[in-house]
Amino acid sequence: ELYCSLPNPRDVHFESTNMKNVLHWLAPEGTGDGVLYNVKYSVYGVGKWIRKPECRNINRTWCDLSSETADHEEQYYASVKAFLNGKCSNWIETTRFNPLTDTKIGPPMVNVSSTEKSISITLTVPEKWRRSPDGESVSLLQVYPGLQYNVSVLKKKTKKRWFFSISNSTLVVPWLEPGTAYCVSAQIHVTTPLLHSGFSKEHCISTLKGMCKLANYKVRKNGE
């Protein structure tokens, strides 16, 4: 049996974005190259540990457990063990991972169009991670039905900024100046559980220029 005197893997934790759930850790203190790792996981309340075959004797310090932790109504633990030169570490466990509250939500996709005096903003929520491109697409709106948006609109030339909080995915901002650039960014805000994304990158658009009013001249007849 291996003599388990190797220092333990450090900082074993999940990193999760849009419910793509990846286990990360740091190599044991004082070890160089050549350390190998095994990973196992369990569903909270079930108590049975399951090995992850694709993360057996790996030399990288991460393991994608998205598929194993795809049910966001469950909670999970994961554990890592290190091996080097006939020695091993202890199994080091994460704290309990709850995909619903521990994931980071990405910002919404922003589409902007304009008229002479208004801009129309359409927001799209990111999709939840899925096993394959052919898999069923699930919007995070289905996971977090109370989701809202904070929208920032910046008038470029004066640096004046307006903020709007909306619960539907479209917003029309009226009474704007024609032929003027405005920049829009948005974030997602969830109240239960309390989560928010970062702001999207700014999307800039100009309102259409006003129509020039042509003066009406009466054409005088010859000789008049």
C-alpha angles and dihedrals in degrees: 000000000000117000104239100214098119115118112257128259109262136226096011106188146138122254111198134182121176085346096303093137117200125176115223134184143162125246118262114277114274098010123125128195123327100058113139126199140205123201132202133173140194138199112242111254094019096077097202119123117218123197118229104226094201089056098053118120092352123160097206122091099232138063126194108230096167094117093047092048098039096119100087092193090067129070127221150198127207130193136197131202125191128214129193133161095342094315129105139195129227120271106268116206133207123233112260110295120214110187092199095059103021101052122097115232117223119229120268123264109252126212120183133189130173146209127190095283107013144048125215118212124198120189128199122197117226119256123251112253112273132199096239138004087252093053124107113286113232119186116217084235086075091051095045106030094176092058118144137185133231110206126195120200117189124193099217102209097048098029088228111154132199126195125207129187112205137170099201123066100245132068131178115200109201136188095047128152116264119244093018131129119239126181123211131197131165143192134199119240125193120187099191106066096014106245136141136181126224117262116275118245112276119271112203127202136165124230112238118270116258116256112259111243109228116215113241113234122191109230109228118222117240112276096017 
